[in-house]
């Protein structure tokens, strides 16, 4: 059976037969996307008609028109890897051109040069091998533009903009070590070249940034696989972010993240995760996955503080529901003293302003003072907010009295 190949039939010979057979080739117009080849084969004076529907690439004019029509989407869909460049260079007619591409530093310019590779006087010879290399190197959605005449499998502008607008939240909350990369490989979304790019990043934030960049170059169907895998890997809060609250559950609030950061030293020192049922309870309450458990255990069986540090690392990239159940697990395992460290602090304070003005002026001064103080409390970068934050106060309001 022959599928999606370009056939060039000049003559047909069959070994072991007494007579030489001639292939009689009949094709449709060269401009069509698919051609039907039929040829008669004579074997021992008997004729058999063979019909094959085979994939044929668009002509040069159509190729250039499609490049122009989907230019922005195509350029952002090219994921430039050593594997892609090496396989393109293996096409003899493109070898010198690929060498020139390697010298370019701007990624968009490189992508544009890659897309222009087959568009020359040798187009008819190069287009087939070129599109095959794209398909074999994770760019089937790009190749399909030129074989279907449609960009429907390219990532939509809305999805692309969503990923970019949510990048900061994703870098803060997506856990790159949750097993998502392995799952994306299994689903054919990521290649080993992609994994190499991610592994080259030293921080969790850097890894997530690379994951998002790679996803943004993939197809619409790959993005849907990404969403499905997030659900499988217990990253419901990321689904919440990317669906803008329509699915999943919200992540830990930024206030709680501040609380974890400020109380980190005390929690790491006082929490008992080695000689208690804490990890088991976190599993029972669905705070931790099997993968999370293994990541904690890798920190050693004799290093309670190292394990605690990893627990907090994992917790910080979970949902609010996970955080609430973590507090519950602490209480169930008789670690109420640690749970209390996560309780929000409230302080009642009074600011007295001395002035010798009339009562009317006093009221005006009081209102201005309240307004100015409220603005300072709302601004996380103000001096008063930073001072309160340093002693564990993350939310404050101004009231009369």
Helices and strands as residue ranges (DSSP letters): E 34-43, E 46-55, H 60-69, H 71-77, H 82-89, G 92-94, H 95-102, H 107-115, H 123-136, H 140-148, H 157-165, H 167-173, H 180-186, H 192-199, H 204-215, H 220-232, H 236-242, H 254-262, H 264-270, H 278-284, H 290-297, H 304-315, H 320-332, H 336-339, G 340-342, H 359-378, H 383-390
